[in-house]
Amino acid sequence: MLDQFISYAADATPNTSAGIINLVIILVVWGGIFYFLLIRPNKKREKQHREMLSSLKTGDVVITTGGIKGEIVAITDEFIELRVDKGVKISFKKSVIANVYKSK
């Protein structure tokens, strides 16, 4: 009986080419889903944030990622200086600006 099982198993050759093709198709589909749901929207948000940072000018009222609201009084390549109250100025990196609240 064991001999019959072994001979039957030896005669059955698996169709590996169809399995590999199916695997490749599944991987390509998952890669496309991953790209369109995660990578592409993130790149779009990053581009919008860079454009917003490049359009900043003195006098704009902005909100930082920490929730601090202030008016821009000075801009350099890397840093931005905000007036948060009369006589109170704070320097931040440009990248922490979350949103332009309004322009004067």
N, C-alpha and C positions, 0 to 999 in steps of 0.2 A: 504494500500500500504506500509506503514511504517512497519507493522507487517510482511509482506512478506520479506522485505529487512533484517529485524533483524533475522528472522528465517533462511534465506539463509546465512547470515554472521555467524550465530552460527553453522550451519552445516558444513561450510568450515573450516576444521582444517589445518593449515599450516604444511608442511613437514619440521620441524626444523632440523632433523638430517642431511639431505642433505645440508642444508644451512651452518651448522656448519662444516661439512667435507670440503665443498668448501672454507670456510673461512680459515680453518687450512692449506689447500693446498696452497692457495694464500700467506698466511703469511710465510710458509716454503720457497716457491719460492723466495719471496722478501728478506727473510733473506739470502738465498744463493747468490742472486745477490749482496746484500749489502756486504757480506763477501768477495766474489771474486773480486769485483770492488774497494772496499775501504780498508778493513782491511788487507787483505793478501798482497797487494802491499806495503802498508805502513810498515808492519812488515819486509818485505824483504829489503826495503830501510834502515830502522833502523839497521838491522843486518849488511848490507854492511858498513854503517857509523861506527858502533862499531868496525868492523874488520879493517877498515882503520885507526881509531884512535889507535888501539892496535898495528898496524904495524909501527907507526911513529918512527923515529929515528933522532938523531942530524944530521944536514947537509941536511935534506930534505927541499925543498922549498915548502911552502904551501900558500894557500889563505884562509883567514877567511871569515865568512859570511858577514862581513862588506866590503870586497873587499881589505883588506890590504894583500900585498904579502910580505913574509919575509922568512928568513932561520931559522930553528930551531937551537937554541944554547943550550937549557936546557929543560929537560922534568922531571916533577914530576908526582905523581899520578893524580892530578887534574888540574895542570897548565902547561903551555908551554911558553917558552920565545923565542920570535922571534927577530932576528936582521933585522930591516927594512932599515937601512942605516948604514954607518960607525959611530960607537959610539952610535947608537940609538937602544935600546932594549926595547921591550914592552912585558909584561906578559898578557896572555890570559887564559881563561878556555879552556880545551881541546875540549869541545863540540862545540866551535865556529869555529873549523877548517872545512872548506867546502870541500876542495879538496887538494890532493897532486899534486902540479904543475909539479915538477920534482925532482929527487934525484941527488945529486952530486956524 
